[in-house]
Amino acid sequence: MNMAHVHLWLTHVPILGSIFLTVLLLVALIYRNVFLQKASLWFLGELPFSPSQPF
C-alpha cells in the first residue's frame, strides 16, 4: 500500500461513508427501524473522529 492508497483511504472513505450513513438514516426513519436509526446515528457521531490526515 503506497501513499496514494493511504490518501484515498483516509480522505475519501469518510466522505462516502457519511453519504451512505445519511441515506441509511433516512431509510431507517422512513421504515421506523429503531436499531438502524441508533446504529447510523452512532456511526455518524463517530465519523468526525476518524483520522482525515495521516500527517
Phi and psi restraints in degrees (range 20) as a CNS / XPLOR table:
assign (resid 1 and name C) (resid 2 and name N)
       (resid 2 and name CA) (resid 2 and name C) 1.0 -97.5 20.0 2
assign (resid 2 and name N) (resid 2 and name CA)
       (resid 2 and name C) (resid 3 and name N) 1.0 -176.5 20.0 2
assign (resid 2 and name C) (resid 3 and name N)
       (resid 3 and name CA) (resid 3 and name C) 1.0 -66.8 20.0 2
assign (resid 3 and name N) (resid 3 and name CA)
       (resid 3 and name C) (resid 4 and name N) 1.0 -26.5 20.0 2
assign (resid 3 and name C) (resid 4 and name N)
       (resid 4 and name CA) (resid 4 and name C) 1.0 -66.5 20.0 2
assign (resid 4 and name N) (resid 4 and name CA)
       (resid 4 and name C) (resid 5 and name N) 1.0 -39.8 20.0 2
assign (resid 4 and name C) (resid 5 and name N)
       (resid 5 and name CA) (resid 5 and name C) 1.0 -65.9 20.0 2
assign (resid 5 and name N) (resid 5 and name CA)
       (resid 5 and name C) (resid 6 and name N) 1.0 -41.3 20.0 2
assign (resid 5 and name C) (resid 6 and name N)
       (resid 6 and name CA) (resid 6 and name C) 1.0 -62.4 20.0 2
assign (resid 6 and name N) (resid 6 and name CA)
       (resid 6 and name C) (resid 7 and name N) 1.0 -42.4 20.0 2
assign (resid 6 and name C) (resid 7 and name N)
       (resid 7 and name CA) (resid 7 and name C) 1.0 -61.3 20.0 2
assign (resid 7 and name N) (resid 7 and name CA)
       (resid 7 and name C) (resid 8 and name N) 1.0 -47.1 20.0 2
assign (resid 7 and name C) (resid 8 and name N)
       (resid 8 and name CA) (resid 8 and name C) 1.0 -62.0 20.0 2
assign (resid 8 and name N) (resid 8 and name CA)
       (resid 8 and name C) (resid 9 and name N) 1.0 -42.2 20.0 2
assign (resid 8 and name C) (resid 9 and name N)
       (resid 9 and name CA) (resid 9 and name C) 1.0 -66.6 20.0 2
assign (resid 9 and name N) (resid 9 and name CA)
       (resid 9 and name C) (resid 10 and name N) 1.0 -45.2 20.0 2
assign (resid 9 and name C) (resid 10 and name N)
       (resid 10 and name CA) (resid 10 and name C) 1.0 -83.3 20.0 2
assign (resid 10 and name N) (resid 10 and name CA)
       (resid 10 and name C) (resid 11 and name N) 1.0 -21.6 20.0 2
assign (resid 10 and name C) (resid 11 and name N)
       (resid 11 and name CA) (resid 11 and name C) 1.0 -108.5 20.0 2
assign (resid 11 and name N) (resid 11 and name CA)
       (resid 11 and name C) (resid 12 and name N) 1.0 -33.3 20.0 2
assign (resid 11 and name C) (resid 12 and name N)
       (resid 12 and name CA) (resid 12 and name C) 1.0 -95.2 20.0 2
assign (resid 12 and name N) (resid 12 and name CA)
       (resid 12 and name C) (resid 13 and name N) 1.0 -32.2 20.0 2
assign (resid 12 and name C) (resid 13 and name N)
       (resid 13 and name CA) (resid 13 and name C) 1.0 -63.7 20.0 2
assign (resid 13 and name N) (resid 13 and name CA)
       (resid 13 and name C) (resid 14 and name N) 1.0 -42.8 20.0 2
assign (resid 13 and name C) (resid 14 and name N)
       (resid 14 and name CA) (resid 14 and name C) 1.0 -62.0 20.0 2
assign (resid 14 and name N) (resid 14 and name CA)
       (resid 14 and name C) (resid 15 and name N) 1.0 -33.3 20.0 2
assign (resid 14 and name C) (resid 15 and name N)
       (resid 15 and name CA) (resid 15 and name C) 1.0 -67.6 20.0 2
assign (resid 15 and name N) (resid 15 and name CA)
       (resid 15 and name C) (resid 16 and name N) 1.0 -48.0 20.0 2
assign (resid 15 and name C) (resid 16 and name N)
       (resid 16 and name CA) (resid 16 and name C) 1.0 -66.1 20.0 2
assign (resid 16 and name N) (resid 16 and name CA)
       (resid 16 and name C) (resid 17 and name N) 1.0 -35.3 20.0 2
assign (resid 16 and name C) (resid 17 and name N)
       (resid 17 and name CA) (resid 17 and name C) 1.0 -64.9 20.0 2
assign (resid 17 and name N) (resid 17 and name CA)
       (resid 17 and name C) (resid 18 and name N) 1.0 -38.3 20.0 2
assign (resid 17 and name C) (resid 18 and name N)
       (resid 18 and name CA) (resid 18 and name C) 1.0 -67.7 20.0 2
assign (resid 18 and name N) (resid 18 and name CA)
       (resid 18 and name C) (resid 19 and name N) 1.0 -36.3 20.0 2
assign (resid 18 and name C) (resid 19 and name N)
       (resid 19 and name CA) (resid 19 and name C) 1.0 -65.6 20.0 2
assign (resid 19 and name N) (resid 19 and name CA)
       (resid 19 and name C) (resid 20 and name N) 1.0 -46.7 20.0 2
assign (resid 19 and name C) (resid 20 and name N)
       (resid 20 and name CA) (resid 20 and name C) 1.0 -60.9 20.0 2
assign (resid 20 and name N) (resid 20 and name CA)
       (resid 20 and name C) (resid 21 and name N) 1.0 -43.8 20.0 2
assign (resid 20 and name C) (resid 21 and name N)
       (resid 21 and name CA) (resid 21 and name C) 1.0 -68.5 20.0 2
assign (resid 21 and name N) (resid 21 and name CA)
       (resid 21 and name C) (resid 22 and name N) 1.0 -33.4 20.0 2
assign (resid 21 and name C) (resid 22 and name N)
       (resid 22 and name CA) (resid 22 and name C) 1.0 -67.0 20.0 2
assign (resid 22 and name N) (resid 22 and name CA)
       (resid 22 and name C) (resid 23 and name N) 1.0 -42.1 20.0 2
assign (resid 22 and name C) (resid 23 and name N)
       (resid 23 and name CA) (resid 23 and name C) 1.0 -64.2 20.0 2
assign (resid 23 and name N) (resid 23 and name CA)
       (resid 23 and name C) (resid 24 and name N) 1.0 -41.8 20.0 2
assign (resid 23 and name C) (resid 24 and name N)
       (resid 24 and name CA) (resid 24 and name C) 1.0 -61.7 20.0 2
assign (resid 24 and name N) (resid 24 and name CA)
       (resid 24 and name C) (resid 25 and name N) 1.0 -40.2 20.0 2
assign (resid 24 and name C) (resid 25 and name N)
       (resid 25 and name CA) (resid 25 and name C) 1.0 -64.8 20.0 2
assign (resid 25 and name N) (resid 25 and name CA)
       (resid 25 and name C) (resid 26 and name N) 1.0 -42.0 20.0 2
assign (resid 25 and name C) (resid 26 and name N)
       (resid 26 and name CA) (resid 26 and name C) 1.0 -62.9 20.0 2
assign (resid 26 and name N) (resid 26 and name CA)
       (resid 26 and name C) (resid 27 and name N) 1.0 -41.4 20.0 2
assign (resid 26 and name C) (resid 27 and name N)
       (resid 27 and name CA) (resid 27 and name C) 1.0 -64.6 20.0 2
assign (resid 27 and name N) (resid 27 and name CA)
       (resid 27 and name C) (resid 28 and name N) 1.0 -41.8 20.0 2
assign (resid 27 and name C) (resid 28 and name N)
       (resid 28 and name CA) (resid 28 and name C) 1.0 -64.3 20.0 2
assign (resid 28 and name N) (resid 28 and name CA)
       (resid 28 and name C) (resid 29 and name N) 1.0 -36.9 20.0 2
assign (resid 28 and name C) (resid 29 and name N)
       (resid 29 and name CA) (resid 29 and name C) 1.0 -69.4 20.0 2
assign (resid 29 and name N) (resid 29 and name CA)
       (resid 29 and name C) (resid 30 and name N) 1.0 -38.0 20.0 2
assign (resid 29 and name C) (resid 30 and name N)
       (resid 30 and name CA) (resid 30 and name C) 1.0 -66.0 20.0 2
assign (resid 30 and name N) (resid 30 and name CA)
       (resid 30 and name C) (resid 31 and name N) 1.0 -44.7 20.0 2
assign (resid 30 and name C) (resid 31 and name N)
       (resid 31 and name CA) (resid 31 and name C) 1.0 -89.5 20.0 2
assign (resid 31 and name N) (resid 31 and name CA)
       (resid 31 and name C) (resid 32 and name N) 1.0 0.7 20.0 2
assign (resid 31 and name C) (resid 32 and name N)
       (resid 32 and name CA) (resid 32 and name C) 1.0 54.7 20.0 2
assign (resid 32 and name N) (resid 32 and name CA)
       (resid 32 and name C) (resid 33 and name N) 1.0 45.3 20.0 2
assign (resid 32 and name C) (resid 33 and name N)
       (resid 33 and name CA) (resid 33 and name C) 1.0 -93.9 20.0 2
assign (resid 33 and name N) (resid 33 and name CA)
       (resid 33 and name C) (resid 34 and name N) 1.0 106.6 20.0 2
assign (resid 33 and name C) (resid 34 and name N)
       (resid 34 and name CA) (resid 34 and name C) 1.0 -66.8 20.0 2
assign (resid 34 and name N) (resid 34 and name CA)
       (resid 34 and name C) (resid 35 and name N) 1.0 -38.9 20.0 2
assign (resid 34 and name C) (resid 35 and name N)
       (resid 35 and name CA) (resid 35 and name C) 1.0 -61.6 20.0 2
assign (resid 35 and name N) (resid 35 and name CA)
       (resid 35 and name C) (resid 36 and name N) 1.0 -47.3 20.0 2
assign (resid 35 and name C) (resid 36 and name N)
       (resid 36 and name CA) (resid 36 and name C) 1.0 -66.2 20.0 2
assign (resid 36 and name N) (resid 36 and name CA)
       (resid 36 and name C) (resid 37 and name N) 1.0 -33.7 20.0 2
assign (resid 36 and name C) (resid 37 and name N)
       (resid 37 and name CA) (resid 37 and name C) 1.0 -62.6 20.0 2
assign (resid 37 and name N) (resid 37 and name CA)
       (resid 37 and name C) (resid 38 and name N) 1.0 -47.9 20.0 2
assign (resid 37 and name C) (resid 38 and name N)
       (resid 38 and name CA) (resid 38 and name C) 1.0 -66.5 20.0 2
assign (resid 38 and name N) (resid 38 and name CA)
       (resid 38 and name C) (resid 39 and name N) 1.0 -41.2 20.0 2
assign (resid 38 and name C) (resid 39 and name N)
       (resid 39 and name CA) (resid 39 and name C) 1.0 -65.2 20.0 2
assign (resid 39 and name N) (resid 39 and name CA)
       (resid 39 and name C) (resid 40 and name N) 1.0 -45.5 20.0 2
assign (resid 39 and name C) (resid 40 and name N)
       (resid 40 and name CA) (resid 40 and name C) 1.0 -68.6 20.0 2
assign (resid 40 and name N) (resid 40 and name CA)
       (resid 40 and name C) (resid 41 and name N) 1.0 -37.0 20.0 2
assign (resid 40 and name C) (resid 41 and name N)
       (resid 41 and name CA) (resid 41 and name C) 1.0 -66.3 20.0 2
assign (resid 41 and name N) (resid 41 and name CA)
       (resid 41 and name C) (resid 42 and name N) 1.0 -37.8 20.0 2
assign (resid 41 and name C) (resid 42 and name N)
       (resid 42 and name CA) (resid 42 and name C) 1.0 -64.1 20.0 2
assign (resid 42 and name N) (resid 42 and name CA)
       (resid 42 and name C) (resid 43 and name N) 1.0 -46.9 20.0 2
assign (resid 42 and name C) (resid 43 and name N)
       (resid 43 and name CA) (resid 43 and name C) 1.0 -68.3 20.0 2
assign (resid 43 and name N) (resid 43 and name CA)
       (resid 43 and name C) (resid 44 and name N) 1.0 -35.1 20.0 2
assign (resid 43 and name C) (resid 44 and name N)
       (resid 44 and name CA) (resid 44 and name C) 1.0 -65.9 20.0 2
assign (resid 44 and name N) (resid 44 and name CA)
       (resid 44 and name C) (resid 45 and name N) 1.0 -33.3 20.0 2
assign (resid 44 and name C) (resid 45 and name N)
       (resid 45 and name CA) (resid 45 and name C) 1.0 -71.7 20.0 2
assign (resid 45 and name N) (resid 45 and name CA)
       (resid 45 and name C) (resid 46 and name N) 1.0 -30.6 20.0 2
assign (resid 45 and name C) (resid 46 and name N)
       (resid 46 and name CA) (resid 46 and name C) 1.0 -84.7 20.0 2
assign (resid 46 and name N) (resid 46 and name CA)
       (resid 46 and name C) (resid 47 and name N) 1.0 -19.3 20.0 2
assign (resid 46 and name C) (resid 47 and name N)
       (resid 47 and name CA) (resid 47 and name C) 1.0 -60.5 20.0 2
assign (resid 47 and name N) (resid 47 and name CA)
       (resid 47 and name C) (resid 48 and name N) 1.0 -39.5 20.0 2
assign (resid 47 and name C) (resid 48 and name N)
       (resid 48 and name CA) (resid 48 and name C) 1.0 -64.5 20.0 2
assign (resid 48 and name N) (resid 48 and name CA)
       (resid 48 and name C) (resid 49 and name N) 1.0 -18.9 20.0 2
assign (resid 48 and name C) (resid 49 and name N)
       (resid 49 and name CA) (resid 49 and name C) 1.0 -90.2 20.0 2
assign (resid 49 and name N) (resid 49 and name CA)
       (resid 49 and name C) (resid 50 and name N) 1.0 -0.8 20.0 2
assign (resid 49 and name C) (resid 50 and name N)
       (resid 50 and name CA) (resid 50 and name C) 1.0 -74.0 20.0 2
assign (resid 50 and name N) (resid 50 and name CA)
       (resid 50 and name C) (resid 51 and name N) 1.0 147.0 20.0 2
assign (resid 50 and name C) (resid 51 and name N)
       (resid 51 and name CA) (resid 51 and name C) 1.0 -67.6 20.0 2
assign (resid 51 and name N) (resid 51 and name CA)
       (resid 51 and name C) (resid 52 and name N) 1.0 131.1 20.0 2
assign (resid 51 and name C) (resid 52 and name N)
       (resid 52 and name CA) (resid 52 and name C) 1.0 -109.2 20.0 2
assign (resid 52 and name N) (resid 52 and name CA)
       (resid 52 and name C) (resid 53 and name N) 1.0 -18.8 20.0 2
assign (resid 52 and name C) (resid 53 and name N)
       (resid 53 and name CA) (resid 53 and name C) 1.0 -131.7 20.0 2
assign (resid 53 and name N) (resid 53 and name CA)
       (resid 53 and name C) (resid 54 and name N) 1.0 125.9 20.0 2
assign (resid 53 and name C) (resid 54 and name N)
       (resid 54 and name CA) (resid 54 and name C) 1.0 -73.2 20.0 2
assign (resid 54 and name N) (resid 54 and name CA)
       (resid 54 and name C) (resid 55 and name N) 1.0 -17.4 20.0 2
